[in-house]
Every structure is written in structure tokens, then in C-alpha cells.
Amino acid sequence: MQELQEREMQMLGDQTCLLYLYTPFCGTCQLAGKMLEVVDNLIIGVPFYKNNLNYSPTFAEQQKIKSVPCLVFYKKGQIVKKEYAFHSVSYLYDMIKQIIAD
């Protein structure tokens, strides 16, 4: 997963991709990040990005991010889903594949 700064997140404007939002001292975020690394290696052709939300307060407010960890799905630049529950690797994999297929 490529780390993006707040100013770089404007480049997501026309992509189909996933953006993982986290904070470094969040234990749940650390576990979610490890699960997403596995999924990132399994799904080819869809870019995965991440952002430390501590450094992106404007983005968080604009996108109405409620908490971390958060996985934001962009399809052709539009947010199609925000996921806050990271149940398991298989759950994330299946959910991402379904969103890509839709």
C-alpha cells in the first residue's frame, strides 16, 4: 500500500481504488492494516493506498469519516462505500471483489 499525504488524495478523483485510513497508535488499525496487506497481495489491478488520518483532518471532515480504521472504496472517483468493520481477511477479500464486480 502506498502512503498518501492529504494533498495527494486529490489524485483519487478519477480512479477505482481503495484508501485505508488509520492512526498509528490505534491497535485495531494495526490489525486491520495487516489484514489489508494480505488482501492487497491477493487482488491484482486495483491500487491500495493508505493515509495517517492524524495528518489529514480536512480530508476527514470533508469525507465525513466517523472513525478509524476506515476503508474507503472509490469507483471512477466516486466513493461507493466506507467500511469500518474489518472482520477477517476472507471477509475483506470477498467484499472488495464484490464491489469491484458491481
C-alpha positions as CSV (number, residue, x, y, z in Angstrom):
1,M,0.0,0.0,0.0
2,Q,1.3,3.4,-1.0
3,E,1.2,6.1,1.7
4,L,-0.5,9.3,0.6
5,Q,-0.4,12.7,2.2
6,E,-3.5,14.8,2.4
7,R,-2.6,16.9,-0.6
8,E,-2.1,13.8,-2.7
9,M,-5.5,12.4,-2.1
10,Q,-7.0,14.7,-4.7
11,M,-5.4,12.3,-7.3
12,L,-8.0,9.7,-6.3
13,G,-10.5,11.9,-8.2
14,D,-10.9,9.6,-11.2
15,Q,-9.6,6.2,-10.0
16,T,-11.0,2.9,-9.0
17,C,-9.0,2.2,-5.8
18,L,-9.1,1.6,-2.1
19,L,-8.0,4.0,0.6
20,Y,-7.2,2.7,4.1
21,L,-7.5,5.4,6.8
22,Y,-5.7,4.8,10.1
23,T,-3.9,6.3,13.0
24,P,-0.6,4.7,14.2
25,F,-1.5,4.3,17.9
26,C,-4.8,2.5,17.2
27,G,-4.4,-1.2,17.9
28,T,-7.4,-2.1,15.8
29,C,-5.9,-0.1,12.9
30,Q,-2.6,-2.1,13.2
31,L,-4.6,-5.4,12.9
32,A,-6.7,-4.1,10.0
33,G,-3.6,-2.9,8.2
34,K,-2.0,-6.4,8.4
35,M,-5.2,-7.9,7.0
36,L,-5.3,-5.4,4.2
37,E,-1.7,-6.1,3.3
38,V,-2.7,-9.8,2.7
39,V,-5.7,-8.8,0.6
40,D,-3.6,-6.2,-1.3
41,N,-1.3,-9.1,-2.4
42,L,-4.3,-11.2,-3.5
43,I,-6.2,-8.6,-5.5
44,I,-4.3,-7.5,-8.7
45,G,-5.2,-4.4,-10.7
46,V,-6.8,-2.3,-8.0
47,P,-4.5,0.2,-6.2
48,F,-4.5,0.2,-2.4
49,Y,-3.5,3.4,-0.7
50,K,-3.3,4.4,3.0
51,N,-3.3,7.6,4.9
52,N,-2.5,8.5,8.5
53,L,-5.6,10.5,9.4
54,N,-3.8,12.4,12.1
55,Y,-2.3,14.4,9.3
56,S,-5.4,14.8,7.2
57,P,-8.1,16.5,9.3
58,T,-9.5,18.5,6.4
59,F,-10.0,15.3,4.3
60,A,-11.6,13.5,7.3
61,E,-14.1,16.4,7.8
62,Q,-14.9,16.7,4.1
63,Q,-15.5,13.0,3.6
64,K,-17.3,12.6,7.0
65,I,-15.0,9.9,8.3
66,K,-16.6,8.7,11.6
67,S,-13.7,6.6,13.0
68,V,-10.6,4.6,12.2
69,P,-9.9,2.1,10.8
70,C,-11.9,3.0,7.7
71,L,-11.6,1.6,4.2
72,V,-13.0,3.9,1.5
73,F,-13.9,2.4,-1.9
74,Y,-13.6,4.7,-4.9
75,K,-15.0,3.7,-8.2
76,K,-14.3,6.1,-11.0
77,G,-13.5,8.8,-8.5
78,Q,-16.8,8.4,-6.5
79,I,-17.0,6.9,-3.0
80,V,-19.2,3.9,-3.2
81,K,-18.6,2.5,0.3
82,K,-17.0,3.2,3.6
83,E,-16.2,0.2,5.7
84,Y,-15.4,0.4,9.4
85,A,-15.6,-3.3,10.4
86,F,-12.7,-5.4,9.4
87,H,-13.9,-8.9,10.3
88,S,-11.4,-11.1,8.7
89,V,-9.1,-11.4,5.6
90,S,-11.7,-13.5,3.8
91,Y,-14.5,-11.0,4.6
92,L,-12.4,-8.1,3.3
93,Y,-11.4,-10.1,0.2
94,D,-15.0,-11.1,-0.7
95,M,-16.3,-7.6,0.0
96,I,-13.7,-5.9,-2.2
97,K,-14.2,-8.5,-5.0
98,Q,-17.9,-7.9,-4.9
99,I,-17.5,-4.1,-5.1
100,I,-15.1,-4.4,-8.0
101,A,-17.5,-6.7,-9.8
102,D,-20.5,-4.3,-9.4
